[in-house]
Amino acid sequence: MIKEIEQIKMRKDIKYLLDSYGFSVMSLAEYLGIASNSLSDFISGTTMRSPNFDKSYVGLEELKKQIKQAEEYQPNE
C-alpha cells in the first residue's frame, strides 16, 4: 500500500519536473537510471516495477534536493 501511495506522489513530482523545469522524459529517465519508455508508461498511469521504483524513488528525492539547493543558491559577490 505504501508503494502505491509513493507512486502517486512520484508521478506528480515527475509531471511537475517536466512541466516546470523543462526536463525531457528521456533526460529524466537517464538521470533516474531507467528506460524512457518505462518512465513514459509510468507517467501514463502504469505501476512501476520494484527495481525501477527503487531507483526512481531515490533519484527523485536526490533531484528534489538538488533543485531546492539550486533555487536557494546565492552567488558570492
C-alpha positions in Angstrom: 0.0 0.0 0.0 2.8 2.4 0.8 4.5 1.8 -2.6 1.2 2.7 -4.4 0.9 5.9 -2.4 4.5 6.9 -3.1 3.9 6.2 -6.8 1.1 8.8 -6.8 3.5 11.3 -5.3 6.3 10.3 -7.7 4.0 10.7 -10.7 3.1 14.2 -9.5 6.7 15.1 -8.9 7.7 13.9 -12.4 4.9 15.8 -14.1 5.9 18.9 -12.2 9.6 18.5 -13.2 8.6 18.0 -16.8 6.2 21.0 -16.9 8.0 23.5 -14.7 11.7 22.8 -15.3 11.7 21.7 -18.9 13.2 18.3 -18.3 12.5 15.8 -21.1 11.3 12.3 -20.4 14.5 11.0 -21.9 16.8 13.1 -19.7 14.8 12.4 -16.6 14.8 8.7 -17.2 18.5 8.7 -17.9 19.1 10.5 -14.6 16.9 8.0 -12.7 18.6 5.1 -14.4 15.5 3.6 -16.0 14.4 3.3 -19.6 12.5 6.2 -21.1 9.6 4.0 -22.2 9.2 2.8 -18.6 9.0 6.4 -17.4 6.6 7.3 -20.1 4.4 4.3 -19.2 4.6 5.3 -15.5 3.5 8.9 -16.3 0.6 7.5 -18.2 -0.6 5.5 -15.2 1.0 2.1 -15.2 2.5 0.8 -12.0 6.3 0.8 -11.8 8.1 -2.4 -11.2 10.1 -2.8 -8.0 13.7 -2.3 -9.4 12.6 0.8 -11.3 10.6 2.1 -8.4 13.6 1.8 -6.1 15.9 3.6 -8.4 13.3 6.3 -9.3 12.4 6.9 -5.7 15.9 7.5 -4.6 16.8 9.5 -7.7 13.7 11.8 -7.4 14.5 12.5 -3.8 18.0 13.5 -4.7 16.9 15.6 -7.7 14.4 17.5 -5.5 17.2 18.3 -3.0 19.5 19.5 -5.8 16.7 21.7 -7.3 16.0 23.2 -3.9 19.7 23.9 -3.4 19.9 25.5 -6.8 16.9 27.7 -6.2 18.3 28.9 -2.9 21.8 29.4 -4.3 23.2 32.8 -3.9 26.5 33.5 -5.8 29.3 35.2 -3.8 30.0 38.7 -4.9 
